[in-house]
Amino acid sequence: MCPLANRNPAKGVERARGCAEAACGTPRPLRLPPDPTLPSAPRPRPPQDFNLQLLDPATRSHAEGLKADAAAFLDASERLQTLVGGMLDRLAVDRARVDAAKLRAVGLRHRARAEQEAAASERAAAATRVREARAELARLDAELEGLLRARAAQEATLARLGDWGGGE
């Protein structure tokens, strides 16, 4: 059985080489040597820079113009990115300075509030001490009055006793 006669069912093509079976009789493809009597035409050589022009000149010039515009746009966008980066760095420095100033202001505000609270607390403590001193003064005044009355009563009793004992 000749393998050239069988089709590959997966690919649906016949084999391209000649038959490997000697009894098959299917000829192998022939390669002819070049004919020395025919003049051989020199093959055209591509240019040294190997630039093939596949576009017409108008399309090529338009594409080169677009390429130049794209390069200019890319350069401008890189400059813009550099400027924006510099501005962002400057903004970061300014933000750090503003944050430090805000923290300082918050600290000063807390310190002022603490001083106000301490002054109010000191005033309240002083008012409490004054009330306690006045209460102590009132108590001592009442005690003094009681003692003065007791002394007066004792002196009156002594005077009466002295008058009573001295008149007999």
FIFITOR-208922 format. One record per residue (C-alpha): residue in one letter; x, y, z. Coordinates in pm, 1 decimal, padded with zeros to 6 digits, m for minus. Each point is the difference from the previous one (the first is absolute). Layout:
FIFITOR-208922
<site><aa>A</aa><c1>X</c1><c2>Y</c2><c3>Z</c3></site>
...
END
This chain:
FIFITOR-208922
<site><aa>M</aa><c1>00000.0</c1><c2>00000.0</c2><c3>00000.0</c3></site>
<site><aa>C</aa><c1>00141.4</c1><c2>00336.4</c2><c3>m00100.0</c3></site>
<site><aa>P</aa><c1>00013.6</c1><c2>00268.3</c2><c3>00265.8</c3></site>
<site><aa>L</aa><c1>m00039.4</c1><c2>00267.8</c2><c3>m00269.6</c3></site>
<site><aa>A</aa><c1>m00341.5</c1><c2>m00137.5</c2><c3>m00087.4</c3></site>
<site><aa>N</aa><c1>m00119.2</c1><c2>00031.7</c2><c3>00361.0</c3></site>
<site><aa>R</aa><c1>m00116.5</c1><c2>00333.5</c2><c3>00115.9</c3></site>
<site><aa>N</aa><c1>00069.8</c1><c2>00119.6</c2><c3>00348.3</c3></site>
<site><aa>P</aa><c1>m00354.4</c1><c2>00028.0</c2><c3>00140.4</c3></site>
<site><aa>A</aa><c1>00100.4</c1><c2>00260.0</c2><c3>00255.3</c3></site>
<site><aa>K</aa><c1>00152.9</c1><c2>00237.4</c2><c3>m00252.7</c3></site>
<site><aa>G</aa><c1>m00167.1</c1><c2>m00108.8</c2><c3>m00321.0</c3></site>
<site><aa>V</aa><c1>00314.6</c1><c2>00033.3</c2><c3>m00213.0</c3></site>
<site><aa>E</aa><c1>00217.3</c1><c2>m00253.0</c2><c3>m00177.4</c3></site>
<site><aa>R</aa><c1>00360.3</c1><c2>m00047.0</c2><c3>00090.5</c3></site>
<site><aa>A</aa><c1>00239.8</c1><c2>00212.6</c2><c3>m00200.4</c3></site>
<site><aa>R</aa><c1>00290.5</c1><c2>m00243.4</c2><c3>m00016.4</c3></site>
<site><aa>G</aa><c1>00033.4</c1><c2>m00299.5</c2><c3>m00223.2</c3></site>
<site><aa>C</aa><c1>m00105.4</c1><c2>m00348.7</c2><c3>00098.1</c3></site>
<site><aa>A</aa><c1>00228.2</c1><c2>m00188.5</c2><c3>00234.2</c3></site>
<site><aa>E</aa><c1>m00117.1</c1><c2>m00338.2</c2><c3>m00124.6</c3></site>
<site><aa>A</aa><c1>00201.3</c1><c2>m00126.3</c2><c3>m00291.0</c3></site>
<site><aa>A</aa><c1>m00283.1</c1><c2>m00213.6</c2><c3>m00142.4</c3></site>
<site><aa>C</aa><c1>m00247.9</c1><c2>00287.5</c2><c3>m00002.4</c3></site>
<site><aa>G</aa><c1>00119.9</c1><c2>00159.6</c2><c3>m00318.9</c3></site>
<site><aa>T</aa><c1>m00084.6</c1><c2>00354.8</c2><c3>00107.9</c3></site>
<site><aa>P</aa><c1>00274.3</c1><c2>00224.9</c2><c3>m00132.6</c3></site>
<site><aa>R</aa><c1>00190.3</c1><c2>00228.4</c2><c3>00229.3</c3></site>
<site><aa>P</aa><c1>00003.9</c1><c2>00369.0</c2><c3>m00091.8</c3></site>
<site><aa>L</aa><c1>00293.6</c1><c2>00086.8</c2><c3>m00219.9</c3></site>
<site><aa>R</aa><c1>00253.3</c1><c2>00273.7</c2><c3>00057.0</c3></site>
<site><aa>L</aa><c1>00160.3</c1><c2>00123.5</c2><c3>m00312.2</c3></site>
<site><aa>P</aa><c1>00349.5</c1><c2>00139.9</c2><c3>00009.5</c3></site>
<site><aa>P</aa><c1>00035.9</c1><c2>00353.0</c2><c3>m00132.9</c3></site>
<site><aa>D</aa><c1>00045.1</c1><c2>00014.6</c2><c3>m00374.0</c3></site>
<site><aa>P</aa><c1>00345.0</c1><c2>00135.7</c2><c3>m00077.0</c3></site>
<site><aa>T</aa><c1>m00102.1</c1><c2>00111.6</c2><c3>m00346.1</c3></site>
<site><aa>L</aa><c1>m00259.5</c1><c2>00244.9</c2><c3>00127.8</c3></site>
<site><aa>P</aa><c1>00124.7</c1><c2>00336.1</c2><c3>00111.2</c3></site>
<site><aa>S</aa><c1>m00054.7</c1><c2>00046.4</c2><c3>00366.3</c3></site>
<site><aa>A</aa><c1>m00160.0</c1><c2>00329.0</c2><c3>00091.0</c3></site>
<site><aa>P</aa><c1>00162.6</c1><c2>00172.6</c2><c3>00292.5</c3></site>
<site><aa>R</aa><c1>m00222.1</c1><c2>00028.5</c2><c3>00298.7</c3></site>
<site><aa>P</aa><c1>m00085.0</c1><c2>00355.2</c2><c3>00097.6</c3></site>
<site><aa>R</aa><c1>00168.9</c1><c2>00091.8</c2><c3>00324.1</c3></site>
<site><aa>P</aa><c1>m00186.8</c1><c2>00199.5</c2><c3>00261.9</c3></site>
<site><aa>P</aa><c1>00143.9</c1><c2>00335.8</c2><c3>00099.6</c3></site>
<site><aa>Q</aa><c1>00264.9</c1><c2>m00002.9</c2><c3>00268.2</c3></site>
<site><aa>D</aa><c1>m00225.5</c1><c2>00159.1</c2><c3>00264.3</c3></site>
<site><aa>F</aa><c1>m00266.8</c1><c2>m00259.9</c2><c3>m00080.0</c3></site>
<site><aa>N</aa><c1>m00279.3</c1><c2>00260.6</c2><c3>m00006.3</c3></site>
<site><aa>L</aa><c1>m00288.3</c1><c2>m00131.0</c2><c3>m00198.4</c3></site>
<site><aa>Q</aa><c1>m00256.3</c1><c2>00253.3</c2><c3>m00104.4</c3></site>
<site><aa>L</aa><c1>m00337.8</c1><c2>m00159.7</c2><c3>00032.2</c3></site>
<site><aa>L</aa><c1>m00195.2</c1><c2>00326.4</c2><c3>00009.0</c3></site>
<site><aa>D</aa><c1>m00048.2</c1><c2>00258.9</c2><c3>m00266.8</c3></site>
<site><aa>P</aa><c1>00204.0</c1><c2>00318.9</c2><c3>00052.4</c3></site>
<site><aa>A</aa><c1>m00298.4</c1><c2>00216.5</c2><c3>00108.4</c3></site>
<site><aa>T</aa><c1>m00104.4</c1><c2>m00248.6</c2><c3>00268.3</c3></site>
<site><aa>R</aa><c1>00361.0</c1><c2>m00037.2</c2><c3>00107.7</c3></site>
<site><aa>S</aa><c1>00049.0</c1><c2>00377.5</c2><c3>00035.2</c3></site>
<site><aa>H</aa><c1>m00327.5</c1><c2>00024.5</c2><c3>00193.0</c3></site>
<site><aa>A</aa><c1>00113.1</c1><c2>m00283.8</c2><c3>00228.5</c3></site>
<site><aa>E</aa><c1>00337.5</c1><c2>00171.7</c2><c3>00053.9</c3></site>
<site><aa>G</aa><c1>m00183.7</c1><c2>00323.3</c2><c3>00084.8</c3></site>
<site><aa>L</aa><c1>m00213.5</c1><c2>m00190.3</c2><c3>00249.2</c3></site>
<site><aa>K</aa><c1>00316.6</c1><c2>m00156.8</c2><c3>00140.6</c3></site>
<site><aa>A</aa><c1>00156.1</c1><c2>00344.4</c2><c3>00046.0</c3></site>
<site><aa>D</aa><c1>m00321.0</c1><c2>00130.1</c2><c3>00159.7</c3></site>
<site><aa>A</aa><c1>m00007.4</c1><c2>m00300.9</c2><c3>00232.3</c3></site>
<site><aa>A</aa><c1>00364.2</c1><c2>00058.0</c2><c3>00097.2</c3></site>
<site><aa>A</aa><c1>m00074.6</c1><c2>00368.3</c2><c3>00069.3</c3></site>
<site><aa>F</aa><c1>m00305.1</c1><c2>m00099.3</c2><c3>00204.5</c3></site>
<site><aa>L</aa><c1>00203.7</c1><c2>m00254.6</c2><c3>00191.7</c3></site>
<site><aa>D</aa><c1>00267.8</c1><c2>00260.8</c2><c3>00071.2</c3></site>
<site><aa>A</aa><c1>m00263.0</c1><c2>00250.5</c2><c3>00114.1</c3></site>
<site><aa>S</aa><c1>m00169.0</c1><c2>m00259.9</c2><c3>00220.1</c3></site>
<site><aa>E</aa><c1>00337.0</c1><c2>m00089.4</c2><c3>00158.6</c3></site>
<site><aa>R</aa><c1>00066.0</c1><c2>00369.5</c2><c3>00071.5</c3></site>
<site><aa>L</aa><c1>m00349.1</c1><c2>00029.5</c2><c3>00145.7</c3></site>
<site><aa>Q</aa><c1>00059.1</c1><c2>m00306.8</c2><c3>00214.4</c3></site>
<site><aa>T</aa><c1>00327.7</c1><c2>00152.2</c2><c3>00123.6</c3></site>
<site><aa>L</aa><c1>m00173.8</c1><c2>00328.7</c2><c3>00081.5</c3></site>
<site><aa>V</aa><c1>m00287.7</c1><c2>m00176.0</c2><c3>00174.4</c3></site>
<site><aa>G</aa><c1>00248.2</c1><c2>m00212.0</c2><c3>00196.0</c3></site>
<site><aa>G</aa><c1>00182.5</c1><c2>00315.1</c2><c3>00111.4</c3></site>
<site><aa>M</aa><c1>m00328.2</c1><c2>00162.9</c2><c3>00098.1</c3></site>
<site><aa>L</aa><c1>m00103.6</c1><c2>m00309.5</c2><c3>00195.5</c3></site>
<site><aa>D</aa><c1>00333.1</c1><c2>00001.2</c2><c3>00182.1</c3></site>
<site><aa>R</aa><c1>m00046.7</c1><c2>00368.9</c2><c3>00083.6</c3></site>
<site><aa>L</aa><c1>m00354.6</c1><c2>m00068.3</c2><c3>00117.4</c3></site>
<site><aa>A</aa><c1>00127.5</c1><c2>m00282.3</c2><c3>00221.4</c3></site>
<site><aa>V</aa><c1>00251.1</c1><c2>00237.9</c2><c3>00160.7</c3></site>
<site><aa>D</aa><c1>m00268.8</c1><c2>00265.7</c2><c3>00046.3</c3></site>
<site><aa>R</aa><c1>m00241.5</c1><c2>m00259.0</c2><c3>00139.5</c3></site>
<site><aa>A</aa><c1>00260.6</c1><c2>m00111.9</c2><c3>00253.1</c3></site>
<site><aa>R</aa><c1>00059.2</c1><c2>00361.6</c2><c3>00103.9</c3></site>
<site><aa>V</aa><c1>m00375.7</c1><c2>00066.7</c2><c3>00030.0</c3></site>
<site><aa>D</aa><c1>m00046.7</c1><c2>m00321.1</c2><c3>00200.9</c3></site>
<site><aa>A</aa><c1>00279.0</c1><c2>00105.4</c2><c3>00236.8</c3></site>
<site><aa>A</aa><c1>m00159.3</c1><c2>00344.9</c2><c3>00040.0</c3></site>
<site><aa>K</aa><c1>m00339.9</c1><c2>m00159.2</c2><c3>00066.2</c3></site>
<site><aa>L</aa><c1>00147.7</c1><c2>m00231.1</c2><c3>00261.7</c3></site>
<site><aa>R</aa><c1>00175.7</c1><c2>00295.8</c2><c3>00162.2</c3></site>
<site><aa>A</aa><c1>m00327.2</c1><c2>00198.7</c2><c3>00000.6</c3></site>
<site><aa>V</aa><c1>m00189.1</c1><c2>m00295.7</c2><c3>00148.4</c3></site>
<site><aa>G</aa><c1>00269.1</c1><c2>m00033.2</c2><c3>00268.5</c3></site>
<site><aa>L</aa><c1>m00021.2</c1><c2>00370.9</c2><c3>00081.6</c3></site>
<site><aa>R</aa><c1>m00378.4</c1><c2>m00018.0</c2><c3>00013.3</c3></site>
<site><aa>H</aa><c1>00015.9</c1><c2>m00298.6</c2><c3>00236.7</c3></site>
<site><aa>R</aa><c1>00257.6</c1><c2>00178.7</c2><c3>00214.9</c3></site>
<site><aa>A</aa><c1>m00215.8</c1><c2>00316.7</c2><c3>00014.7</c3></site>
<site><aa>R</aa><c1>m00306.2</c1><c2>m00207.9</c2><c3>00087.7</c3></site>
<site><aa>A</aa><c1>00197.3</c1><c2>m00184.1</c2><c3>00269.0</c3></site>
<site><aa>E</aa><c1>00121.9</c1><c2>00333.1</c2><c3>00141.4</c3></site>
<site><aa>Q</aa><c1>m00356.9</c1><c2>00132.4</c2><c3>00002.2</c3></site>
<site><aa>E</aa><c1>m00122.0</c1><c2>m00313.4</c2><c3>00173.4</c3></site>
<site><aa>A</aa><c1>00285.9</c1><c2>00021.1</c2><c3>00250.7</c3></site>
<site><aa>A</aa><c1>m00079.7</c1><c2>00367.5</c2><c3>00069.6</c3></site>
<site><aa>A</aa><c1>m00369.9</c1><c2>m00083.1</c2><c3>00042.7</c3></site>
<site><aa>S</aa><c1>00090.2</c1><c2>m00289.6</c2><c3>00228.3</c3></site>
<site><aa>E</aa><c1>00232.6</c1><c2>00227.9</c2><c3>00199.2</c3></site>
<site><aa>R</aa><c1>m00275.1</c1><c2>00263.2</c2><c3>00028.8</c3></site>
<site><aa>A</aa><c1>m00246.2</c1><c2>m00268.1</c2><c3>00115.4</c3></site>
<site><aa>A</aa><c1>00254.1</c1><c2>m00130.6</c2><c3>00254.3</c3></site>
<site><aa>A</aa><c1>00065.1</c1><c2>00356.2</c2><c3>00123.4</c3></site>
<site><aa>A</aa><c1>m00375.8</c1><c2>00064.2</c2><c3>00029.2</c3></site>
<site><aa>T</aa><c1>m00032.9</c1><c2>m00326.7</c2><c3>00195.4</c3></site>
<site><aa>R</aa><c1>00285.4</c1><c2>00102.9</c2><c3>00231.6</c3></site>
<site><aa>V</aa><c1>m00161.9</c1><c2>00342.8</c2><c3>00053.4</c3></site>
<site><aa>R</aa><c1>m00337.6</c1><c2>m00163.4</c2><c3>00082.5</c3></site>
<site><aa>E</aa><c1>00170.7</c1><c2>m00240.9</c2><c3>00238.0</c3></site>
<site><aa>A</aa><c1>00193.2</c1><c2>00288.7</c2><c3>00163.7</c3></site>
<site><aa>R</aa><c1>m00321.2</c1><c2>00205.5</c2><c3>00036.9</c3></site>
<site><aa>A</aa><c1>m00179.4</c1><c2>m00300.9</c2><c3>00146.6</c3></site>
<site><aa>E</aa><c1>00292.9</c1><c2>m00049.0</c2><c3>00242.6</c3></site>
<site><aa>L</aa><c1>m00011.6</c1><c2>00373.1</c2><c3>00081.9</c3></site>
<site><aa>A</aa><c1>m00373.7</c1><c2>m00017.2</c2><c3>00065.6</c3></site>
<site><aa>R</aa><c1>00048.4</c1><c2>m00305.9</c2><c3>00222.1</c3></site>
<site><aa>L</aa><c1>00283.3</c1><c2>00170.3</c2><c3>00187.0</c3></site>
<site><aa>D</aa><c1>m00209.8</c1><c2>00319.1</c2><c3>00036.1</c3></site>
<site><aa>A</aa><c1>m00286.4</c1><c2>m00205.8</c2><c3>00141.1</c3></site>
<site><aa>E</aa><c1>00240.4</c1><c2>m00178.6</c2><c3>00235.3</c3></site>
<site><aa>L</aa><c1>00147.7</c1><c2>00334.6</c2><c3>00106.6</c3></site>
<site><aa>E</aa><c1>m00342.5</c1><c2>00141.7</c2><c3>00069.3</c3></site>
<site><aa>G</aa><c1>m00082.8</c1><c2>m00310.3</c2><c3>00204.3</c3></site>
<site><aa>L</aa><c1>00324.6</c1><c2>00031.5</c2><c3>00193.2</c3></site>
<site><aa>L</aa><c1>m00056.2</c1><c2>00374.2</c2><c3>00056.9</c3></site>
<site><aa>R</aa><c1>m00349.9</c1><c2>m00071.8</c2><c3>00128.2</c3></site>
<site><aa>A</aa><c1>00135.2</c1><c2>m00275.7</c2><c3>00222.7</c3></site>
<site><aa>R</aa><c1>00267.2</c1><c2>00239.0</c2><c3>00131.0</c3></site>
<site><aa>A</aa><c1>m00254.0</c1><c2>00270.2</c2><c3>00057.8</c3></site>
<site><aa>A</aa><c1>m00221.3</c1><c2>m00249.9</c2><c3>00179.5</c3></site>
<site><aa>Q</aa><c1>00294.9</c1><c2>m00117.1</c2><c3>00209.1</c3></site>
<site><aa>E</aa><c1>00099.8</c1><c2>00357.8</c2><c3>00083.2</c3></site>
<site><aa>A</aa><c1>m00356.6</c1><c2>00078.9</c2><c3>00090.9</c3></site>
<site><aa>T</aa><c1>m00011.4</c1><c2>m00308.5</c2><c3>00217.6</c3></site>
<site><aa>L</aa><c1>00329.2</c1><c2>00097.6</c2><c3>00164.3</c3></site>
<site><aa>A</aa><c1>m00121.8</c1><c2>00350.7</c2><c3>00052.3</c3></site>
<site><aa>R</aa><c1>m00319.9</c1><c2>m00122.1</c2><c3>00155.1</c3></site>
<site><aa>L</aa><c1>00191.1</c1><c2>m00246.7</c2><c3>00215.7</c3></site>
<site><aa>G</aa><c1>00238.6</c1><c2>00271.8</c2><c3>00100.3</c3></site>
<site><aa>D</aa><c1>m00292.1</c1><c2>00226.3</c2><c3>00088.9</c3></site>
<site><aa>W</aa><c1>m00176.7</c1><c2>m00271.5</c2><c3>00184.1</c3></site>
<site><aa>G</aa><c1>00293.8</c1><c2>m00113.9</c2><c3>00203.2</c3></site>
<site><aa>G</aa><c1>00132.4</c1><c2>00344.2</c2><c3>00069.2</c3></site>
<site><aa>G</aa><c1>m00326.2</c1><c2>00148.3</c2><c3>00139.6</c3></site>
<site><aa>E</aa><c1>m00028.2</c1><c2>m00210.6</c2><c3>00320.6</c3></site>
END
